[in-house]
Amino acid sequence: MEYNLADLFESIVDTVPDREALVYIEHPGTGAERRLTYRELDAAANRLAHHLAAHGTGPGHHVGLHLYNCVEYLQAALACLKIRAVPVNVNYRYVEDELAYLYRDADLTTLVYDAEFTGRVASAVPRTGTLRNLIRVGTPPEDTPEPAITPVPFNEAEASGSPERDFGPRSADDRFIIYTGGTTGMPKGVLWRQEDLFFSGMGGGAPTGEPVKRPEELAERVAAGGDGLVFFPTAPLMHGTSTLTAFIGFHFGQKVVIHRKFVPQEVLRTVGRERVSSISLVGDAMLRPLTDALTGPLKGTDCSSLFTISSSGAIMSRTVRDQFQALVPGVMILNNFGSSESGFNGTATADSGPQKGFRVQFGRGISVVDPATLAPVPAGVPGRIALRGHVPLGYYNDPGKTAETFFESGGERYVLLGDMATADEDGVVTVLGRGSQCINTGGEKVYPEEVEEALKAHPDVYDALVAGVPDEKWGSRVSAVVQLRDGVAAPTLEQIQTHCRARLAGYKIPRGLVVVGHIERSPSGKADYRWAGAVAAGQPS
């Protein structure tokens, strides 16, 4: 047995076949839900895997998952792994041009898609070269043009396959692709070996616990450890964070709960009903609505089962964390550091905050390096974060970007992240922010995340993004785009500046302010800095 994700999942199935594995709540509050044991989920994945194989999908072929959260998403991912095909996440927010680009760039041969997206799929399919099989989940809206390739209804595809597990041997070298859009540029497919992904982001190694030493050890731990934990990835599975969280739950032999979409009040009701232990989400954009619901219509909801709330991909501000902590005192609120290119790397230290920054004790090999020379920089000197060990192979279909982001030094392979940071003598890293979003104002560098944290501490600010605006004198000036709480009067720029002066150095204080009705973010809560920059530059400060 190797560190292959399908082999590992099947070892858990054989250990706890009748334990509940997955709960899917399609329309919270209506009773529309599905519950599958590990045995049932395994058999469902086997059926789809046999259908895929019968229609020409085999080892190394790429299968797109263009779906909202649903059983079919995880079932299809597992089916791919079983036949050594490669699951590829597709952002359901993409429009036709973006979809056509991703379908082509990923060399998809099969697409599993939600019927709601039929129109977009129909428009994008003729512009692809390798796509030959479509599987549709659900019924499309009336009068929607059908794709040129006739889709197979998912339930028919599943019913046509055998539930037996009679697949050939697999390898730790089998692939897994996570497409990431980031905040700029076209989407990129991060290409992982499954063994590396298991250890970096799916519960196989530190900092999630004692590293697994043998593939068989995973099932042994499940057999010895009992059950009772409930994992609830609340962000879309199309983003790496939620898919990795779901697989961590499976690898621990525990129950995973998913909703079709993020509805804050229903998330809290599910926490109480399913006795959820761990929620994963993305930043204030998801934690703040939960906090508001607990102080309003969901006041008194039983959240006593919650042990952890973790965020990856966006920072939860201290203000919002403290508000939620006051409502649910027993929960640990963790700002995790990770990405599609690096997996899960560590958790912010207790002293992280506006004064000291976002400080992380990394759980595996890290360096802060000069972006030009790739040589480590001295303690306290800013550089880019580089990680070694279980890192991806590169970006699929993009050798140029791979050469820019991945390198070898001293016989080890590194991934060079976009985050700027400093490291102290004890190895604790202070993450400054994304280098691509850094604002150079009069020669001083300002990272938006730090200013956003200060803005969110203002009692009238609900959400905020910060961008640089061209300035004749300073090169760029710091501008704030804010969404206010309902029913409050808009603060003046001077009032915002006064608030920030107690928290930030003078050159970091916003020189522009734009109030908007709603901050644009991805479905997972990640910042849209292109949008923020356009808004900040296009309206008077």
LUMVEXPA-486849 format. One record per residue (C-alpha): residue number from 1; residue in one letter; x, y, z. Coordinates in steps of 0.1 Angstrom, whole numbers, plus 2048, in hexadecimal, padded with zeros to 3 digits. Layout:
% LUMVEXPA-486849
<mivo NUM, A, <X, Y, Z>>
...
% end
This chain:
% LUMVEXPA-486849
<mivo 1, M, <800, 800, 800>>
<mivo 2, E, <80C, 823, 7F7>>
<mivo 3, Y, <802, 846, 800>>
<mivo 4, N, <7E7, 846, 7E6>>
<mivo 5, L, <7C7, 859, 7EE>>
<mivo 6, A, <7B0, 83E, 7E1>>
<mivo 7, D, <7C3, 823, 7F4>>
<mivo 8, L, <7C2, 837, 814>>
<mivo 9, F, <79D, 83E, 811>>
<mivo 10, E, <795, 81A, 80A>>
<mivo 11, S, <7AA, 80F, 829>>
<mivo 12, I, <793, 826, 83E>>
<mivo 13, V, <774, 817, 82E>>
<mivo 14, D, <780, 7F4, 837>>
<mivo 15, T, <786, 7FF, 85B>>
<mivo 16, V, <765, 811, 862>>
<mivo 17, P, <74E, 808, 846>>
<mivo 18, D, <72D, 80F, 858>>
<mivo 19, R, <738, 830, 867>>
<mivo 20, E, <728, 84F, 859>>
<mivo 21, A, <73F, 860, 840>>
<mivo 22, L, <72C, 87C, 82F>>
<mivo 23, V, <70E, 891, 836>>
<mivo 24, Y, <702, 8A8, 81A>>
<mivo 25, I, <6E8, 8C2, 821>>
<mivo 26, E, <6DC, 8D0, 800>>
<mivo 27, H, <6C1, 8E8, 80C>>
<mivo 28, P, <6C6, 8EF, 831>>
<mivo 29, G, <6A6, 8F0, 845>>
<mivo 30, T, <692, 8DB, 82C>>
<mivo 31, G, <69E, 8B8, 836>>
<mivo 32, A, <6AE, 8B3, 814>>
<mivo 33, E, <6CD, 8A0, 81D>>
<mivo 34, R, <6E1, 880, 816>>
<mivo 35, R, <6F5, 86B, 82E>>
<mivo 36, L, <70E, 851, 823>>
<mivo 37, T, <724, 839, 837>>
<mivo 38, Y, <747, 832, 82D>>
<mivo 39, R, <73C, 812, 81C>>
<mivo 40, E, <720, 825, 809>>
<mivo 41, L, <737, 841, 7FE>>
<mivo 42, D, <751, 828, 7F2>>
<mivo 43, A, <738, 814, 7DE>>
<mivo 44, A, <72A, 834, 7CE>>
<mivo 45, A, <74D, 83F, 7C4>>
<mivo 46, N, <754, 81C, 7B6>>
<mivo 47, R, <734, 81D, 7A0>>
<mivo 48, L, <73E, 83F, 791>>
<mivo 49, A, <762, 834, 78D>>
<mivo 50, H, <757, 816, 779>>
<mivo 51, H, <741, 82C, 763>>
<mivo 52, L, <75E, 844, 75D>>
<mivo 53, A, <775, 827, 754>>
<mivo 54, A, <75B, 818, 73C>>
<mivo 55, H, <75A, 839, 72A>>
<mivo 56, G, <77F, 83D, 724>>
<mivo 57, T, <78B, 84F, 744>>
<mivo 58, G, <7AB, 83F, 750>>
<mivo 59, P, <7CC, 846, 763>>
<mivo 60, G, <7D8, 869, 75E>>
<mivo 61, H, <7B8, 876, 74E>>
<mivo 62, H, <7AA, 896, 75C>>
<mivo 63, V, <786, 899, 769>>
<mivo 64, G, <777, 8BB, 770>>
<mivo 65, L, <760, 8C0, 78E>>
<mivo 66, H, <74A, 8DE, 786>>
<mivo 67, L, <733, 8DB, 7A4>>
<mivo 68, Y, <725, 8EB, 7C2>>
<mivo 69, N, <72B, 8D8, 7E3>>
<mivo 70, C, <719, 8B7, 7E0>>
<mivo 71, V, <71E, 892, 7E5>>
<mivo 72, E, <726, 88F, 7C0>>
<mivo 73, Y, <744, 8A5, 7C4>>
<mivo 74, L, <756, 88F, 7DD>>
<mivo 75, Q, <749, 86F, 7CD>>
<mivo 76, A, <757, 87A, 7AC>>
<mivo 77, A, <778, 884, 7BB>>
<mivo 78, L, <77B, 862, 7CB>>
<mivo 79, A, <770, 850, 7AB>>
<mivo 80, C, <78D, 862, 799>>
<mivo 81, L, <7A6, 858, 7B3>>
<mivo 82, K, <79B, 833, 7B1>>
<mivo 83, I, <7A2, 830, 78C>>
<mivo 84, R, <7C1, 847, 78E>>
<mivo 85, A, <7B0, 863, 77B>>
<mivo 86, V, <7B7, 886, 787>>
<mivo 87, P, <79B, 89B, 797>>
<mivo 88, V, <79C, 8C0, 78D>>
<mivo 89, N, <788, 8DB, 7A0>>
<mivo 90, V, <775, 8F4, 78B>>
<mivo 91, N, <76B, 916, 799>>
<mivo 92, Y, <745, 918, 794>>
<mivo 93, R, <747, 93E, 794>>
<mivo 94, Y, <759, 93E, 773>>
<mivo 95, V, <748, 94A, 754>>
<mivo 96, E, <74B, 93B, 731>>
<mivo 97, D, <76D, 949, 727>>
<mivo 98, E, <77D, 93F, 748>>
<mivo 99, L, <76D, 91C, 747>>
<mivo 100, A, <779, 916, 723>>
<mivo 101, Y, <79C, 921, 72E>>
<mivo 102, L, <79C, 90A, 74C>>
<mivo 103, Y, <78D, 8EC, 739>>
<mivo 104, R, <7A9, 8F0, 71F>>
<mivo 105, D, <7C5, 8F7, 736>>
<mivo 106, A, <7BD, 8D9, 74C>>
<mivo 107, D, <7B8, 8C2, 72E>>
<mivo 108, L, <798, 8B5, 73C>>
<mivo 109, T, <78A, 895, 72C>>
<mivo 110, T, <76B, 893, 742>>
<mivo 111, L, <757, 8AD, 754>>
<mivo 112, V, <73E, 8A7, 770>>
<mivo 113, Y, <729, 8C6, 774>>
<mivo 114, D, <70B, 8D4, 785>>
<mivo 115, A, <6EC, 8D8, 76F>>
<mivo 116, E, <6E9, 8FD, 77A>>
<mivo 117, F, <709, 904, 766>>
<mivo 118, T, <6FC, 8F3, 746>>
<mivo 119, G, <6FB, 914, 732>>
<mivo 120, R, <71F, 91D, 73A>>
<mivo 121, V, <72B, 8F9, 734>>
<mivo 122, A, <71A, 8F8, 712>>
<mivo 123, S, <72B, 919, 708>>
<mivo 124, A, <74E, 90D, 714>>
<mivo 125, V, <74E, 8E9, 707>>
<mivo 126, P, <753, 8F1, 6E2>>
<mivo 127, R, <772, 905, 6EA>>
<mivo 128, T, <784, 8E7, 6FA>>
<mivo 129, G, <799, 8CD, 6E9>>
<mivo 130, T, <79A, 8AE, 700>>
<mivo 131, L, <778, 8AE, 711>>
<mivo 132, R, <763, 890, 705>>
<mivo 133, N, <74D, 885, 723>>
<mivo 134, L, <733, 899, 737>>
<mivo 135, I, <721, 88E, 756>>
<mivo 136, R, <705, 8A5, 762>>
<mivo 137, V, <6F9, 8A7, 786>>
<mivo 138, G, <6D5, 8B1, 788>>
<mivo 139, T, <6BC, 8BF, 76E>>
<mivo 140, P, <6C5, 8DE, 75A>>
<mivo 141, P, <6AE, 8FD, 75A>>
<mivo 142, E, <694, 8FD, 73E>>
<mivo 143, D, <69E, 90A, 71C>>
<mivo 144, T, <6C3, 908, 724>>
<mivo 145, P, <6D8, 8FF, 706>>
<mivo 146, E, <6E8, 8DC, 70A>>
<mivo 147, P, <70D, 8D6, 705>>
<mivo 148, A, <719, 8C8, 6E3>>
<mivo 149, I, <724, 8A9, 6F6>>
<mivo 150, T, <705, 897, 704>>
<mivo 151, P, <708, 895, 729>>
<mivo 152, V, <701, 876, 73E>>
<mivo 153, P, <6EB, 87C, 75C>>
<mivo 154, F, <700, 875, 77C>>
<mivo 155, N, <6E7, 85D, 78B>>
<mivo 156, E, <6E7, 848, 76A>>
<mivo 157, A, <70D, 849, 76A>>
<mivo 158, E, <70F, 83D, 78E>>
<mivo 159, A, <6F4, 822, 789>>
<mivo 160, S, <707, 814, 76B>>
<mivo 161, G, <727, 80C, 77E>>
<mivo 162, S, <72F, 7EF, 795>>
<mivo 163, P, <732, 7F5, 7BA>>
<mivo 164, E, <74F, 7DD, 7BD>>
<mivo 165, R, <773, 7E8, 7C5>>
<mivo 166, D, <786, 7D6, 7AA>>
<mivo 167, F, <79F, 7F0, 79E>>
<mivo 168, G, <7C3, 7EC, 796>>
<mivo 169, P, <7E1, 7F6, 7AB>>
<mivo 170, R, <7E8, 81B, 7B1>>
<mivo 171, S, <806, 831, 7BA>>
<mivo 172, A, <810, 84C, 7D1>>
<mivo 173, D, <81B, 85E, 7B1>>
<mivo 174, D, <7F7, 861, 7A5>>
<mivo 175, R, <7ED, 885, 79F>>
<mivo 176, F, <7D5, 89E, 7AE>>
<mivo 177, I, <7CF, 8C1, 7A0>>
<mivo 178, I, <7C2, 8DF, 7B3>>
<mivo 179, Y, <7BA, 8FD, 79C>>
<mivo 180, T, <7BF, 91E, 7AD>>
<mivo 181, G, <7B4, 940, 7A0>>
<mivo 182, G, <7C6, 955, 7BA>>
<mivo 183, T, <7BF, 97A, 7B9>>
<mivo 184, T, <7CF, 981, 797>>
<mivo 185, G, <7D4, 970, 776>>
<mivo 186, M, <7C4, 951, 766>>
<mivo 187, P, <7BF, 931, 77B>>
<mivo 188, K, <7DC, 91A, 780>>
<mivo 189, G, <7DB, 8F5, 787>>
<mivo 190, V, <7F2, 8EA, 7A4>>
<mivo 191, L, <7FE, 8C7, 79C>>
<mivo 192, W, <803, 8B1, 7BA>>
<mivo 193, R, <810, 88E, 7C0>>
<mivo 194, Q, <7F6, 87E, 7D7>>
<mivo 195, E, <810, 874, 7F1>>
<mivo 196, D, <81C, 898, 7F4>>
<mivo 197, L, <7F8, 8A5, 7F6>>
<mivo 198, F, <7EF, 88C, 811>>
<mivo 199, F, <80C, 898, 827>>
<mivo 200, S, <809, 8BD, 820>>
<mivo 201, G, <7E3, 8C2, 821>>
<mivo 202, M, <7CF, 8A3, 828>>
<mivo 203, G, <7D9, 899, 84B>>
<mivo 204, G, <7F7, 884, 845>>
<mivo 205, G, <811, 899, 857>>
<mivo 206, A, <81A, 8B5, 86F>>
<mivo 207, P, <80D, 8CE, 877>>
<mivo 208, T, <7EC, 8BB, 878>>
<mivo 209, G, <7FA, 8A2, 891>>
<mivo 210, E, <814, 886, 892>>
<mivo 211, P, <81E, 87E, 86E>>
<mivo 212, V, <812, 85D, 860>>
<mivo 213, K, <82F, 845, 85D>>
<mivo 214, R, <81F, 82A, 848>>
<mivo 215, P, <801, 82A, 831>>
<mivo 216, E, <7F1, 80E, 846>>
<mivo 217, E, <7F4, 824, 865>>
<mivo 218, L, <7D8, 83B, 85A>>
<mivo 219, A, <7BD, 81F, 85E>>
<mivo 220, E, <7CE, 813, 87D>>
<mivo 221, R, <7CA, 835, 88D>>
<mivo 222, V, <7A5, 836, 883>>
<mivo 223, A, <79F, 813, 892>>
<mivo 224, A, <7AF, 81E, 8B3>>
<mivo 225, G, <7A2, 841, 8B4>>
<mivo 226, G, <77C, 83E, 8B4>>
<mivo 227, D, <764, 857, 8A4>>
<mivo 228, G, <750, 875, 8AD>>
<mivo 229, L, <761, 891, 89A>>
<mivo 230, V, <74D, 8A3, 880>>
<mivo 231, F, <75F, 8B8, 865>>
<mivo 232, F, <74C, 8D4, 854>>
<mivo 233, P, <75D, 8E5, 836>>
<mivo 234, T, <746, 902, 830>>
<mivo 235, A, <758, 912, 812>>
<mivo 236, P, <752, 904, 7EF>>
<mivo 237, L, <763, 8E2, 7E8>>
<mivo 238, M, <770, 8F2, 7C7>>
<mivo 239, H, <78A, 903, 7DD>>
<mivo 240, G, <7A6, 8EF, 7EA>>
<mivo 241, T, <7A0, 8F7, 80E>>
<mivo 242, S, <77F, 8E5, 810>>
<mivo 243, T, <789, 8C7, 7FC>>
<mivo 244, L, <7A8, 8C2, 811>>
<mivo 245, T, <793, 8C6, 831>>
<mivo 246, A, <77A, 8AB, 825>>
<mivo 247, F, <796, 893, 81E>>
<mivo 248, I, <7A6, 89A, 840>>
<mivo 249, G, <784, 890, 84F>>
<mivo 250, F, <784, 870, 83A>>
<mivo 251, H, <7A8, 868, 843>>
<mivo 252, F, <79F, 86B, 868>>
<mivo 253, G, <781, 854, 862>>
<mivo 254, Q, <768, 86F, 86E>>
<mivo 255, K, <748, 87F, 860>>
<mivo 256, V, <74A, 89B, 847>>
<mivo 257, V, <72C, 8B3, 843>>
<mivo 258, I, <727, 8C9, 824>>
<mivo 259, H, <70D, 8E2, 81A>>
<mivo 260, R, <706, 8EA, 7F5>>
<mivo 261, K, <70C, 90F, 7FC>>
<mivo 262, F, <718, 924, 81A>>
<mivo 263, V, <6F9, 931, 82D>>
<mivo 264, P, <705, 93E, 84F>>
<mivo 265, Q, <6E6, 937, 863>>
<mivo 266, E, <6E3, 914, 855>>
<mivo 267, V, <707, 90D, 85C>>
<mivo 268, L, <701, 915, 880>>
<mivo 269, R, <6E2, 8FF, 881>>
<mivo 270, T, <6F6, 8E3, 872>>
<mivo 271, V, <711, 8E8, 88C>>
<mivo 272, G, <6F8, 8E2, 8A8>>
<mivo 273, R, <6E5, 8C6, 897>>
<mivo 274, E, <703, 8B2, 88B>>
<mivo 275, R, <719, 8BA, 8A9>>
<mivo 276, V, <734, 8C8, 892>>
<mivo 277, S, <758, 8C7, 8A1>>
<mivo 278, S, <76B, 8DB, 887>>
<mivo 279, I, <761, 8F6, 86E>>
<mivo 280, S, <778, 901, 852>>
<mivo 281, L, <771, 922, 841>>
<mivo 282, V, <783, 93F, 830>>
<mivo 283, G, <788, 95F, 844>>
<mivo 284, D, <771, 97A, 851>>
<mivo 285, A, <75A, 978, 833>>
<mivo 286, M, <74E, 957, 841>>
<mivo 287, L, <754, 95A, 867>>
<mivo 288, R, <743, 97C, 86A>>
<mivo 289, P, <721, 971, 85D>>
<mivo 290, L, <722, 954, 876>>
<mivo 291, T, <72A, 96D, 891>>
<mivo 292, D, <70D, 983, 887>>
<mivo 293, A, <6F5, 966, 886>>
<mivo 294, L, <6FF, 95B, 8A9>>
<mivo 295, T, <6F8, 97E, 8B6>>
<mivo 296, G, <6D8, 981, 8A3>>
<mivo 297, P, <6BF, 966, 895>>
<mivo 298, L, <6D4, 948, 8A0>>
<mivo 299, K, <6DC, 955, 8C3>>
<mivo 300, G, <6DE, 938, 8DC>>
<mivo 301, T, <6E6, 91E, 8C1>>
<mivo 302, D, <6F9, 901, 8D1>>
<mivo 303, C, <71D, 903, 8C5>>
<mivo 304, S, <72B, 8F0, 8E2>>
<mivo 305, S, <738, 8D4, 8CC>>
<mivo 306, L, <74F, 8EB, 8B9>>
<mivo 307, F, <773, 8E5, 8C0>>
<mivo 308, T, <784, 8F9, 8A4>>
<mivo 309, I, <77D, 912, 889>>
<mivo 310, S, <799, 916, 870>>
<mivo 311, S, <79E, 92D, 853>>
<mivo 312, S, <7B6, 929, 836>>
<mivo 313, G, <7B9, 940, 818>>
<mivo 314, A, <7AF, 960, 82B>>
<mivo 315, I, <7B6, 96C, 84D>>
<mivo 316, M, <79C, 96F, 868>>
<mivo 317, S, <7A1, 991, 879>>
<mivo 318, R, <7A5, 993, 89E>>
<mivo 319, T, <786, 9A8, 8A2>>
<mivo 320, V, <76F, 98E, 892>>
<mivo 321, R, <781, 971, 8A3>>
<mivo 322, D, <77C, 981, 8C5>>
<mivo 323, Q, <757, 987, 8BE>>
<mivo 324, F, <752, 963, 8B5>>
<mivo 325, Q, <767, 957, 8D2>>
<mivo 326, A, <751, 96A, 8EB>>
<mivo 327, L, <733, 958, 8DD>>
<mivo 328, V, <743, 935, 8DC>>
<mivo 329, P, <75D, 936, 8F7>>
<mivo 330, G, <769, 912, 8F4>>
<mivo 331, V, <773, 913, 8CF>>
<mivo 332, M, <796, 916, 8C2>>
<mivo 333, I, <798, 92F, 8A5>>
<mivo 334, L, <7B5, 928, 88F>>
<mivo 335, N, <7C4, 93E, 873>>
<mivo 336, N, <7D5, 924, 85E>>
<mivo 337, F, <7EF, 92B, 843>>
<mivo 338, G, <7ED, 917, 823>>
<mivo 339, S, <7E7, 918, 7FE>>
<mivo 340, S, <7E0, 902, 7E0>>
<mivo 341, E, <806, 902, 7D9>>
<mivo 342, S, <810, 8F9, 7FD>>
<mivo 343, G, <7F4, 8E7, 80F>>
<mivo 344, F, <7F0, 8EE, 834>>
<mivo 345, N, <810, 8FD, 844>>
<mivo 346, G, <808, 90A, 866>>
<mivo 347, T, <7F2, 91E, 87D>>
<mivo 348, A, <7F5, 942, 889>>
<mivo 349, T, <805, 947, 8AB>>
<mivo 350, A, <7F0, 954, 8C8>>
<mivo 351, D, <801, 976, 8C7>>
<mivo 352, S, <7F8, 97C, 8A3>>
<mivo 353, G, <7E4, 99C, 89E>>
<mivo 354, P, <7E6, 9C0, 892>>
<mivo 355, Q, <804, 9C8, 8A7>>
<mivo 356, K, <81B, 9AA, 89F>>
<mivo 357, G, <80C, 99F, 87E>>
<mivo 358, F, <802, 97C, 872>>
<mivo 359, R, <81C, 966, 882>>
<mivo 360, V, <81E, 941, 87A>>
<mivo 361, Q, <832, 924, 889>>
<mivo 362, F, <836, 90F, 86A>>
<mivo 363, G, <835, 8E9, 86E>>
<mivo 364, R, <84D, 8E0, 852>>
<mivo 365, G, <86B, 8ED, 83F>>
<mivo 366, I, <869, 911, 838>>
<mivo 367, S, <880, 92D, 82C>>
<mivo 368, V, <87C, 952, 826>>
<mivo 369, V, <890, 959, 807>>
<mivo 370, D, <89A, 975, 7F1>>
<mivo 371, P, <882, 974, 7D3>>
<mivo 372, A, <89F, 97B, 7BA>>
<mivo 373, T, <8BA, 964, 7C7>>
<mivo 374, L, <8A5, 94B, 7DA>>
<mivo 375, A, <8BF, 94C, 7F6>>
<mivo 376, P, <8B2, 94D, 81A>>
<mivo 377, V, <8B1, 970, 828>>
<mivo 378, P, <8BC, 979, 84C>>
<mivo 379, A, <8A3, 97A, 868>>
<mivo 380, G, <88D, 998, 867>>
<mivo 381, V, <893, 99F, 842>>
<mivo 382, P, <875, 99D, 82B>>
<mivo 383, G, <874, 982, 810>>
<mivo 384, R, <85D, 968, 801>>
<mivo 385, I, <853, 949, 812>>
<mivo 386, A, <861, 929, 804>>
<mivo 387, L, <857, 906, 80F>>
<mivo 388, R, <868, 8E5, 80A>>
<mivo 389, G, <85F, 8C1, 80E>>
<mivo 390, H, <83D, 8B5, 802>>
<mivo 391, V, <836, 8CF, 7E7>>
<mivo 392, P, <825, 8CD, 7C5>>
<mivo 393, L, <835, 8C3, 7A5>>
<mivo 394, G, <82C, 8E5, 795>>
<mivo 395, Y, <810, 8F5, 782>>
<mivo 396, Y, <7FF, 8DF, 768>>
<mivo 397, N, <805, 8EA, 744>>
<mivo 398, D, <81A, 908, 74F>>
<mivo 399, P, <840, 901, 74F>>
<mivo 400, G, <848, 927, 751>>
<mivo 401, K, <834, 92D, 770>>
<mivo 402, T, <841, 90D, 77F>>
<mivo 403, A, <865, 919, 77A>>
<mivo 404, E, <85C, 93A, 78C>>
<mivo 405, T, <84B, 929, 7AA>>
<mivo 406, F, <85E, 908, 7B0>>
<mivo 407, F, <883, 904, 7B4>>
<mivo 408, E, <89D, 8EC, 7C2>>
<mivo 409, S, <8B8, 8F4, 7DC>>
<mivo 410, G, <8CF, 8DD, 7EF>>
<mivo 411, G, <8BF, 8BF, 7DF>>
<mivo 412, E, <89C, 8C9, 7EB>>
<mivo 413, R, <87E, 8D6, 7D8>>
<mivo 414, Y, <86E, 8F6, 7E3>>
<mivo 415, V, <84E, 90A, 7DA>>
<mivo 416, L, <852, 92F, 7DB>>
<mivo 417, L, <831, 93E, 7E8>>
<mivo 418, G, <824, 961, 7DF>>
<mivo 419, D, <824, 96B, 804>>
<mivo 420, M, <83E, 983, 811>>
<mivo 421, A, <84A, 97D, 835>>
<mivo 422, T, <865, 981, 84F>>
<mivo 423, A, <873, 966, 866>>
<mivo 424, D, <881, 96B, 889>>
<mivo 425, E, <89D, 959, 899>>
<mivo 426, D, <885, 93E, 8A7>>
<mivo 427, G, <877, 936, 885>>
<mivo 428, V, <856, 947, 88A>>
<mivo 429, V, <84A, 957, 86A>>
<mivo 430, T, <837, 978, 868>>
<mivo 431, V, <823, 977, 847>>
<mivo 432, L, <821, 99A, 839>>
<mivo 433, G, <80A, 993, 81C>>
<mivo 434, R, <809, 98B, 7F7>>
<mivo 435, G, <826, 99B, 7E5>>
<mivo 436, S, <810, 9A1, 7C6>>
<mivo 437, Q, <7F8, 9B6, 7DB>>
<mivo 438, C, <813, 9CA, 7EE>>
<mivo 439, I, <80E, 9F0, 7EB>>
<mivo 440, N, <82D, A05, 7E6>>
<mivo 441, T, <825, A27, 7F3>>
<mivo 442, G, <843, A3F, 7F4>>
<mivo 443, G, <85B, A22, 7F7>>
<mivo 444, E, <849, A12, 814>>
<mivo 445, K, <838, 9F0, 810>>
<mivo 446, V, <815, 9EB, 81C>>
<mivo 447, Y, <804, 9C9, 81C>>
<mivo 448, P, <7DE, 9CB, 819>>
<mivo 449, E, <7D6, 9B0, 832>>
<mivo 450, E, <7E5, 9C5, 84F>>
<mivo 451, V, <7D1, 9E3, 846>>
<mivo 452, E, <7B1, 9CE, 841>>
<mivo 453, E, <7B5, 9C0, 864>>
<mivo 454, A, <7B6, 9E3, 873>>
<mivo 455, L, <798, 9EE, 85E>>
<mivo 456, K, <783, 9D1, 86A>>
<mivo 457, A, <788, 9DB, 88D>>
<mivo 458, H, <774, 9FA, 887>>
<mivo 459, P, <751, 9F4, 896>>
<mivo 460, D, <73F, A00, 876>>
<mivo 461, V, <753, 9EC, 85D>>
<mivo 462, Y, <745, 9CA, 853>>
<mivo 463, D, <760, 9C1, 839>>
<mivo 464, A, <77D, 9D2, 828>>
<mivo 465, L, <797, 9CE, 80C>>
<mivo 466, V, <7B5, 9E5, 806>>
<mivo 467, A, <7C6, 9ED, 7E5>>
<mivo 468, G, <7E0, A04, 7D7>>
<mivo 469, V, <7D5, A22, 7C2>>
<mivo 470, P, <7ED, A34, 7AA>>
<mivo 471, D, <7FA, A54, 7BA>>
<mivo 472, E, <810, A6E, 7A9>>
<mivo 473, K, <823, A76, 7C8>>
<mivo 474, W, <826, A55, 7DB>>
<mivo 475, G, <824, A3C, 7BE>>
<mivo 476, S, <806, A2C, 7CE>>
<mivo 477, R, <7F0, A35, 7EB>>
<mivo 478, V, <7DD, A1E, 802>>
<mivo 479, S, <7B7, A1D, 7FC>>
<mivo 480, A, <79D, A0B, 810>>
<mivo 481, V, <77D, 9FB, 801>>
<mivo 482, V, <765, 9F4, 81E>>
<mivo 483, Q, <743, 9E5, 823>>
<mivo 484, L, <730, 9F3, 841>>
<mivo 485, R, <71A, 9E2, 85A>>
<mivo 486, D, <6F5, 9E6, 853>>
<mivo 487, G, <6E5, A05, 860>>
<mivo 488, V, <705, A19, 868>>
<mivo 489, A, <70F, A3B, 85A>>
<mivo 490, A, <72D, A3B, 843>>
<mivo 491, P, <74D, A46, 856>>
<mivo 492, T, <762, A61, 846>>
<mivo 493, L, <785, A5B, 83A>>
<mivo 494, E, <792, A6F, 857>>
<mivo 495, Q, <77F, A59, 870>>
<mivo 496, I, <78D, A3A, 860>>
<mivo 497, Q, <7B0, A49, 861>>
<mivo 498, T, <7AD, A51, 886>>
<mivo 499, H, <7A2, A2E, 88D>>
<mivo 500, C, <7BF, A1F, 87A>>
<mivo 501, R, <7DA, A36, 88A>>
<mivo 502, A, <7D8, A23, 8AA>>
<mivo 503, R, <7E0, A02, 898>>
<mivo 504, L, <7F6, A0A, 87A>>
<mivo 505, A, <815, A1E, 871>>
<mivo 506, G, <80D, A3F, 860>>
<mivo 507, Y, <816, A34, 83C>>
<mivo 508, K, <7FE, A17, 83E>>
<mivo 509, I, <7DF, A2C, 846>>
<mivo 510, P, <7C6, A2D, 829>>
<mivo 511, R, <7C7, A4D, 815>>
<mivo 512, G, <7A7, A44, 802>>
<mivo 513, L, <786, A35, 80C>>
<mivo 514, V, <76A, A26, 7F7>>
<mivo 515, V, <74B, A19, 807>>
<mivo 516, V, <739, 9FD, 7F4>>
<mivo 517, G, <71A, 9E9, 7FA>>
<mivo 518, H, <72C, 9C8, 7F8>>
<mivo 519, I, <750, 9BC, 7F7>>
<mivo 520, E, <757, 9A5, 7DA>>
<mivo 521, R, <767, 984, 7E4>>
<mivo 522, S, <769, 961, 7D6>>
<mivo 523, P, <74F, 947, 7E2>>
<mivo 524, S, <769, 93B, 7FB>>
<mivo 525, G, <76F, 95E, 809>>
<mivo 526, K, <790, 966, 7F8>>
<mivo 527, A, <797, 98B, 7F0>>
<mivo 528, D, <791, 998, 7CD>>
<mivo 529, Y, <7AD, 9B2, 7CB>>
<mivo 530, R, <7A8, 9B9, 7A7>>
<mivo 531, W, <785, 9C4, 7AE>>
<mivo 532, A, <790, 9D8, 7CD>>
<mivo 533, G, <7AB, 9EA, 7B9>>
<mivo 534, A, <793, 9F4, 79D>>
<mivo 535, V, <779, A01, 7B6>>
<mivo 536, A, <794, A14, 7CA>>
<mivo 537, A, <7A2, A24, 7AA>>
<mivo 538, G, <781, A2B, 799>>
<mivo 539, Q, <76F, A3E, 7B3>>
<mivo 540, P, <779, A5E, 7C6>>
<mivo 541, S, <78A, A59, 7E8>>
% end
